[in-house]
């Protein structure tokens, strides 16, 4: 099953629950700042590539809004007229913190 990996801060992890929302970063050669509306939390099954010093959560049915930089994300989150670079619906998301 494919998923998007989003890195968040430990502080942000308190909001990482079913139907919650988080701000984070996707790393695809460069950092893409995202706002994620989380769907339903599912059990996370670790794999050999997981970092033992990192915690993970897994969600299905998420909406991911992508921005070119953190400034645009912050501006958008405060009601600014910034356009996201991409909006992805109904995604599987692996949260790392």
CNS distance restraints for C-alpha pairs under 8 A (distance, minus, plus):
assign (resid   2 and name CA) (resid  92 and name CA) 6.96 0.50 0.50
assign (resid   3 and name CA) (resid  91 and name CA) 6.84 0.50 0.50
assign (resid   3 and name CA) (resid  92 and name CA) 4.62 0.50 0.50
assign (resid   3 and name CA) (resid  93 and name CA) 5.15 0.50 0.50
assign (resid   3 and name CA) (resid  94 and name CA) 6.43 0.50 0.50
assign (resid   4 and name CA) (resid  26 and name CA) 7.67 0.50 0.50
assign (resid   4 and name CA) (resid  91 and name CA) 7.34 0.50 0.50
assign (resid   4 and name CA) (resid  92 and name CA) 6.25 0.50 0.50
assign (resid   4 and name CA) (resid  93 and name CA) 4.76 0.50 0.50
assign (resid   4 and name CA) (resid  94 and name CA) 6.03 0.50 0.50
assign (resid   5 and name CA) (resid  26 and name CA) 6.27 0.50 0.50
assign (resid   5 and name CA) (resid  93 and name CA) 5.89 0.50 0.50
assign (resid   5 and name CA) (resid  94 and name CA) 4.74 0.50 0.50
assign (resid   5 and name CA) (resid  95 and name CA) 5.99 0.50 0.50
assign (resid   5 and name CA) (resid  96 and name CA) 7.18 0.50 0.50
assign (resid   6 and name CA) (resid  24 and name CA) 5.95 0.50 0.50
assign (resid   6 and name CA) (resid  25 and name CA) 5.45 0.50 0.50
assign (resid   6 and name CA) (resid  26 and name CA) 4.98 0.50 0.50
assign (resid   6 and name CA) (resid  27 and name CA) 7.86 0.50 0.50
assign (resid   6 and name CA) (resid  93 and name CA) 7.00 0.50 0.50
assign (resid   6 and name CA) (resid  94 and name CA) 6.19 0.50 0.50
assign (resid   6 and name CA) (resid  95 and name CA) 5.02 0.50 0.50
assign (resid   6 and name CA) (resid  96 and name CA) 6.14 0.50 0.50
assign (resid   7 and name CA) (resid  24 and name CA) 5.43 0.50 0.50
assign (resid   7 and name CA) (resid  25 and name CA) 5.21 0.50 0.50
assign (resid   7 and name CA) (resid  26 and name CA) 6.44 0.50 0.50
assign (resid   7 and name CA) (resid  95 and name CA) 5.98 0.50 0.50
assign (resid   7 and name CA) (resid  96 and name CA) 4.76 0.50 0.50
assign (resid   7 and name CA) (resid  97 and name CA) 6.01 0.50 0.50
assign (resid   8 and name CA) (resid  12 and name CA) 6.12 0.50 0.50
assign (resid   8 and name CA) (resid  13 and name CA) 6.74 0.50 0.50
assign (resid   8 and name CA) (resid  22 and name CA) 7.56 0.50 0.50
assign (resid   8 and name CA) (resid  23 and name CA) 6.69 0.50 0.50
assign (resid   8 and name CA) (resid  24 and name CA) 4.63 0.50 0.50
assign (resid   8 and name CA) (resid  25 and name CA) 6.68 0.50 0.50
assign (resid   8 and name CA) (resid  95 and name CA) 6.94 0.50 0.50
assign (resid   8 and name CA) (resid  96 and name CA) 6.11 0.50 0.50
assign (resid   8 and name CA) (resid  97 and name CA) 5.31 0.50 0.50
assign (resid   9 and name CA) (resid  13 and name CA) 6.32 0.50 0.50
assign (resid   9 and name CA) (resid  24 and name CA) 7.54 0.50 0.50
assign (resid   9 and name CA) (resid  97 and name CA) 5.58 0.50 0.50
assign (resid  10 and name CA) (resid  14 and name CA) 7.49 0.50 0.50
assign (resid  10 and name CA) (resid  97 and name CA) 5.55 0.50 0.50
assign (resid  12 and name CA) (resid  16 and name CA) 7.10 0.50 0.50
assign (resid  12 and name CA) (resid  22 and name CA) 6.37 0.50 0.50
assign (resid  12 and name CA) (resid  23 and name CA) 7.24 0.50 0.50
assign (resid  13 and name CA) (resid  22 and name CA) 7.67 0.50 0.50
assign (resid  13 and name CA) (resid  97 and name CA) 6.83 0.50 0.50
assign (resid  15 and name CA) (resid  20 and name CA) 5.77 0.50 0.50
assign (resid  15 and name CA) (resid  21 and name CA) 6.17 0.50 0.50
assign (resid  15 and name CA) (resid  22 and name CA) 6.26 0.50 0.50
assign (resid  16 and name CA) (resid  20 and name CA) 5.91 0.50 0.50
assign (resid  16 and name CA) (resid  21 and name CA) 6.52 0.50 0.50
assign (resid  16 and name CA) (resid  22 and name CA) 6.38 0.50 0.50
assign (resid  16 and name CA) (resid  38 and name CA) 7.47 0.50 0.50
assign (resid  16 and name CA) (resid  57 and name CA) 7.82 0.50 0.50
assign (resid  16 and name CA) (resid  95 and name CA) 7.93 0.50 0.50
assign (resid  17 and name CA) (resid  21 and name CA) 7.81 0.50 0.50
assign (resid  17 and name CA) (resid  38 and name CA) 7.23 0.50 0.50
assign (resid  17 and name CA) (resid  40 and name CA) 7.73 0.50 0.50
assign (resid  17 and name CA) (resid  41 and name CA) 6.29 0.50 0.50
assign (resid  18 and name CA) (resid  38 and name CA) 6.12 0.50 0.50
assign (resid  18 and name CA) (resid  39 and name CA) 5.59 0.50 0.50
assign (resid  18 and name CA) (resid  40 and name CA) 4.60 0.50 0.50
assign (resid  18 and name CA) (resid  41 and name CA) 4.97 0.50 0.50
assign (resid  18 and name CA) (resid  59 and name CA) 7.50 0.50 0.50
assign (resid  19 and name CA) (resid  37 and name CA) 6.82 0.50 0.50
assign (resid  19 and name CA) (resid  38 and name CA) 5.05 0.50 0.50
assign (resid  19 and name CA) (resid  39 and name CA) 5.01 0.50 0.50
assign (resid  19 and name CA) (resid  40 and name CA) 6.30 0.50 0.50
assign (resid  20 and name CA) (resid  37 and name CA) 6.22 0.50 0.50
assign (resid  20 and name CA) (resid  38 and name CA) 5.27 0.50 0.50
assign (resid  20 and name CA) (resid  39 and name CA) 7.45 0.50 0.50
assign (resid  21 and name CA) (resid  35 and name CA) 7.29 0.50 0.50
assign (resid  21 and name CA) (resid  36 and name CA) 5.48 0.50 0.50
assign (resid  21 and name CA) (resid  37 and name CA) 4.53 0.50 0.50
assign (resid  21 and name CA) (resid  38 and name CA) 5.45 0.50 0.50
assign (resid  22 and name CA) (resid  35 and name CA) 5.95 0.50 0.50
assign (resid  22 and name CA) (resid  36 and name CA) 5.33 0.50 0.50
assign (resid  22 and name CA) (resid  37 and name CA) 6.85 0.50 0.50
assign (resid  22 and name CA) (resid  38 and name CA) 7.59 0.50 0.50
assign (resid  23 and name CA) (resid  33 and name CA) 7.56 0.50 0.50
assign (resid  23 and name CA) (resid  34 and name CA) 5.75 0.50 0.50
assign (resid  23 and name CA) (resid  35 and name CA) 4.61 0.50 0.50
assign (resid  23 and name CA) (resid  36 and name CA) 6.27 0.50 0.50
assign (resid  24 and name CA) (resid  33 and name CA) 5.91 0.50 0.50
assign (resid  24 and name CA) (resid  34 and name CA) 5.34 0.50 0.50
assign (resid  24 and name CA) (resid  35 and name CA) 6.55 0.50 0.50
assign (resid  24 and name CA) (resid  36 and name CA) 7.81 0.50 0.50
assign (resid  25 and name CA) (resid  31 and name CA) 6.10 0.50 0.50
assign (resid  25 and name CA) (resid  32 and name CA) 5.51 0.50 0.50
assign (resid  25 and name CA) (resid  33 and name CA) 4.56 0.50 0.50
assign (resid  25 and name CA) (resid  34 and name CA) 5.72 0.50 0.50
assign (resid  26 and name CA) (resid  31 and name CA) 5.79 0.50 0.50
assign (resid  26 and name CA) (resid  32 and name CA) 5.12 0.50 0.50
assign (resid  26 and name CA) (resid  33 and name CA) 6.44 0.50 0.50
assign (resid  26 and name CA) (resid  34 and name CA) 7.10 0.50 0.50
assign (resid  27 and name CA) (resid  31 and name CA) 4.70 0.50 0.50
assign (resid  27 and name CA) (resid  32 and name CA) 6.27 0.50 0.50
assign (resid  28 and name CA) (resid  32 and name CA) 7.36 0.50 0.50
assign (resid  31 and name CA) (resid  69 and name CA) 7.74 0.50 0.50
assign (resid  32 and name CA) (resid  66 and name CA) 6.48 0.50 0.50
assign (resid  32 and name CA) (resid  67 and name CA) 6.16 0.50 0.50
assign (resid  32 and name CA) (resid  68 and name CA) 5.85 0.50 0.50
assign (resid  32 and name CA) (resid  69 and name CA) 6.47 0.50 0.50
assign (resid  33 and name CA) (resid  66 and name CA) 5.90 0.50 0.50
assign (resid  33 and name CA) (resid  67 and name CA) 5.28 0.50 0.50
assign (resid  33 and name CA) (resid  68 and name CA) 6.55 0.50 0.50
assign (resid  33 and name CA) (resid  69 and name CA) 5.77 0.50 0.50
assign (resid  33 and name CA) (resid  70 and name CA) 5.72 0.50 0.50
assign (resid  33 and name CA) (resid  73 and name CA) 6.73 0.50 0.50
assign (resid  34 and name CA) (resid  64 and name CA) 6.51 0.50 0.50
assign (resid  34 and name CA) (resid  65 and name CA) 5.45 0.50 0.50
assign (resid  34 and name CA) (resid  66 and name CA) 4.56 0.50 0.50
assign (resid  34 and name CA) (resid  67 and name CA) 6.06 0.50 0.50
assign (resid  34 and name CA) (resid  73 and name CA) 7.12 0.50 0.50
assign (resid  35 and name CA) (resid  64 and name CA) 5.91 0.50 0.50
assign (resid  35 and name CA) (resid  65 and name CA) 5.17 0.50 0.50
assign (resid  35 and name CA) (resid  66 and name CA) 6.73 0.50 0.50
assign (resid  35 and name CA) (resid  73 and name CA) 7.59 0.50 0.50
assign (resid  36 and name CA) (resid  62 and name CA) 6.76 0.50 0.50
assign (resid  36 and name CA) (resid  63 and name CA) 5.72 0.50 0.50
assign (resid  36 and name CA) (resid  64 and name CA) 4.57 0.50 0.50
assign (resid  36 and name CA) (resid  65 and name CA) 6.34 0.50 0.50
assign (resid  37 and name CA) (resid  62 and name CA) 5.60 0.50 0.50
assign (resid  37 and name CA) (resid  63 and name CA) 5.13 0.50 0.50
assign (resid  37 and name CA) (resid  64 and name CA) 6.51 0.50 0.50
assign (resid  38 and name CA) (resid  59 and name CA) 6.54 0.50 0.50
assign (resid  38 and name CA) (resid  60 and name CA) 7.50 0.50 0.50
assign (resid  38 and name CA) (resid  61 and name CA) 7.05 0.50 0.50
assign (resid  38 and name CA) (resid  62 and name CA) 4.65 0.50 0.50
assign (resid  38 and name CA) (resid  63 and name CA) 6.70 0.50 0.50
assign (resid  39 and name CA) (resid  59 and name CA) 5.88 0.50 0.50
assign (resid  39 and name CA) (resid  60 and name CA) 5.35 0.50 0.50
assign (resid  39 and name CA) (resid  61 and name CA) 4.60 0.50 0.50
assign (resid  39 and name CA) (resid  62 and name CA) 4.64 0.50 0.50
assign (resid  39 and name CA) (resid  63 and name CA) 7.76 0.50 0.50
assign (resid  40 and name CA) (resid  59 and name CA) 5.35 0.50 0.50
assign (resid  40 and name CA) (resid  60 and name CA) 5.41 0.50 0.50
assign (resid  40 and name CA) (resid  61 and name CA) 6.55 0.50 0.50
assign (resid  40 and name CA) (resid  62 and name CA) 7.86 0.50 0.50
assign (resid  41 and name CA) (resid  57 and name CA) 7.36 0.50 0.50
assign (resid  41 and name CA) (resid  58 and name CA) 5.83 0.50 0.50
assign (resid  41 and name CA) (resid  59 and name CA) 4.35 0.50 0.50
assign (resid  41 and name CA) (resid  60 and name CA) 6.61 0.50 0.50
assign (resid  42 and name CA) (resid  57 and name CA) 7.69 0.50 0.50
assign (resid  42 and name CA) (resid  58 and name CA) 5.56 0.50 0.50
assign (resid  42 and name CA) (resid  59 and name CA) 5.60 0.50 0.50
assign (resid  42 and name CA) (resid  60 and name CA) 7.18 0.50 0.50
assign (resid  43 and name CA) (resid  57 and name CA) 7.48 0.50 0.50
assign (resid  43 and name CA) (resid  58 and name CA) 6.60 0.50 0.50
assign (resid  44 and name CA) (resid  56 and name CA) 7.05 0.50 0.50
assign (resid  44 and name CA) (resid  57 and name CA) 5.76 0.50 0.50
assign (resid  44 and name CA) (resid  58 and name CA) 5.40 0.50 0.50
assign (resid  46 and name CA) (resid  50 and name CA) 6.53 0.50 0.50
assign (resid  50 and name CA) (resid  54 and name CA) 7.53 0.50 0.50
assign (resid  54 and name CA) (resid  96 and name CA) 6.53 0.50 0.50
assign (resid  54 and name CA) (resid  97 and name CA) 5.73 0.50 0.50
assign (resid  55 and name CA) (resid  96 and name CA) 5.80 0.50 0.50
assign (resid  55 and name CA) (resid  97 and name CA) 5.33 0.50 0.50
assign (resid  56 and name CA) (resid  94 and name CA) 6.73 0.50 0.50
assign (resid  56 and name CA) (resid  95 and name CA) 5.43 0.50 0.50
assign (resid  56 and name CA) (resid  96 and name CA) 4.75 0.50 0.50
assign (resid  56 and name CA) (resid  97 and name CA) 6.53 0.50 0.50
assign (resid  57 and name CA) (resid  94 and name CA) 5.76 0.50 0.50
assign (resid  57 and name CA) (resid  95 and name CA) 5.07 0.50 0.50
assign (resid  57 and name CA) (resid  96 and name CA) 6.86 0.50 0.50
assign (resid  58 and name CA) (resid  92 and name CA) 7.44 0.50 0.50
assign (resid  58 and name CA) (resid  93 and name CA) 5.81 0.50 0.50
assign (resid  58 and name CA) (resid  94 and name CA) 4.57 0.50 0.50
assign (resid  58 and name CA) (resid  95 and name CA) 6.20 0.50 0.50
assign (resid  59 and name CA) (resid  92 and name CA) 5.73 0.50 0.50
assign (resid  59 and name CA) (resid  93 and name CA) 5.19 0.50 0.50
assign (resid  59 and name CA) (resid  94 and name CA) 6.49 0.50 0.50
assign (resid  59 and name CA) (resid  95 and name CA) 7.99 0.50 0.50
assign (resid  60 and name CA) (resid  90 and name CA) 7.14 0.50 0.50
assign (resid  60 and name CA) (resid  91 and name CA) 6.17 0.50 0.50
assign (resid  60 and name CA) (resid  92 and name CA) 4.42 0.50 0.50
assign (resid  60 and name CA) (resid  93 and name CA) 6.39 0.50 0.50
assign (resid  61 and name CA) (resid  89 and name CA) 7.40 0.50 0.50
assign (resid  61 and name CA) (resid  90 and name CA) 4.17 0.50 0.50
assign (resid  61 and name CA) (resid  91 and name CA) 5.28 0.50 0.50
assign (resid  61 and name CA) (resid  92 and name CA) 6.11 0.50 0.50
assign (resid  62 and name CA) (resid  89 and name CA) 6.30 0.50 0.50
assign (resid  62 and name CA) (resid  90 and name CA) 4.96 0.50 0.50
assign (resid  62 and name CA) (resid  91 and name CA) 4.84 0.50 0.50
assign (resid  62 and name CA) (resid  92 and name CA) 6.22 0.50 0.50
assign (resid  62 and name CA) (resid  93 and name CA) 6.81 0.50 0.50
assign (resid  63 and name CA) (resid  87 and name CA) 7.31 0.50 0.50
assign (resid  63 and name CA) (resid  88 and name CA) 5.64 0.50 0.50
assign (resid  63 and name CA) (resid  89 and name CA) 4.40 0.50 0.50
assign (resid  63 and name CA) (resid  90 and name CA) 5.71 0.50 0.50
assign (resid  63 and name CA) (resid  91 and name CA) 6.24 0.50 0.50
assign (resid  64 and name CA) (resid  87 and name CA) 5.81 0.50 0.50
assign (resid  64 and name CA) (resid  88 and name CA) 5.02 0.50 0.50
assign (resid  64 and name CA) (resid  89 and name CA) 6.42 0.50 0.50
assign (resid  64 and name CA) (resid  91 and name CA) 7.43 0.50 0.50
assign (resid  65 and name CA) (resid  84 and name CA) 6.41 0.50 0.50
assign (resid  65 and name CA) (resid  85 and name CA) 7.89 0.50 0.50
assign (resid  65 and name CA) (resid  86 and name CA) 6.09 0.50 0.50
assign (resid  65 and name CA) (resid  87 and name CA) 4.58 0.50 0.50
assign (resid  65 and name CA) (resid  88 and name CA) 6.41 0.50 0.50
assign (resid  66 and name CA) (resid  84 and name CA) 5.56 0.50 0.50
assign (resid  66 and name CA) (resid  85 and name CA) 5.64 0.50 0.50
assign (resid  66 and name CA) (resid  86 and name CA) 5.10 0.50 0.50
assign (resid  66 and name CA) (resid  87 and name CA) 6.17 0.50 0.50
assign (resid  67 and name CA) (resid  72 and name CA) 6.25 0.50 0.50
assign (resid  67 and name CA) (resid  73 and name CA) 5.80 0.50 0.50
assign (resid  67 and name CA) (resid  83 and name CA) 7.85 0.50 0.50
assign (resid  67 and name CA) (resid  84 and name CA) 4.99 0.50 0.50
assign (resid  67 and name CA) (resid  85 and name CA) 5.32 0.50 0.50
assign (resid  67 and name CA) (resid  86 and name CA) 7.17 0.50 0.50
assign (resid  68 and name CA) (resid  72 and name CA) 6.88 0.50 0.50
assign (resid  68 and name CA) (resid  84 and name CA) 7.64 0.50 0.50
assign (resid  68 and name CA) (resid  85 and name CA) 6.49 0.50 0.50
assign (resid  69 and name CA) (resid  73 and name CA) 6.60 0.50 0.50
assign (resid  70 and name CA) (resid  74 and name CA) 6.15 0.50 0.50
assign (resid  71 and name CA) (resid  75 and name CA) 6.06 0.50 0.50
assign (resid  72 and name CA) (resid  76 and name CA) 5.99 0.50 0.50
assign (resid  72 and name CA) (resid  82 and name CA) 6.24 0.50 0.50
assign (resid  73 and name CA) (resid  77 and name CA) 6.05 0.50 0.50
assign (resid  73 and name CA) (resid  82 and name CA) 7.92 0.50 0.50
assign (resid  74 and name CA) (resid  78 and name CA) 6.35 0.50 0.50
assign (resid  75 and name CA) (resid  79 and name CA) 6.66 0.50 0.50
assign (resid  75 and name CA) (resid  80 and name CA) 5.04 0.50 0.50
assign (resid  75 and name CA) (resid  81 and name CA) 7.76 0.50 0.50
assign (resid  75 and name CA) (resid  82 and name CA) 6.80 0.50 0.50
assign (resid  76 and name CA) (resid  80 and name CA) 4.55 0.50 0.50
assign (resid  76 and name CA) (resid  81 and name CA) 6.37 0.50 0.50
assign (resid  76 and name CA) (resid  82 and name CA) 5.34 0.50 0.50
assign (resid  76 and name CA) (resid  83 and name CA) 7.61 0.50 0.50
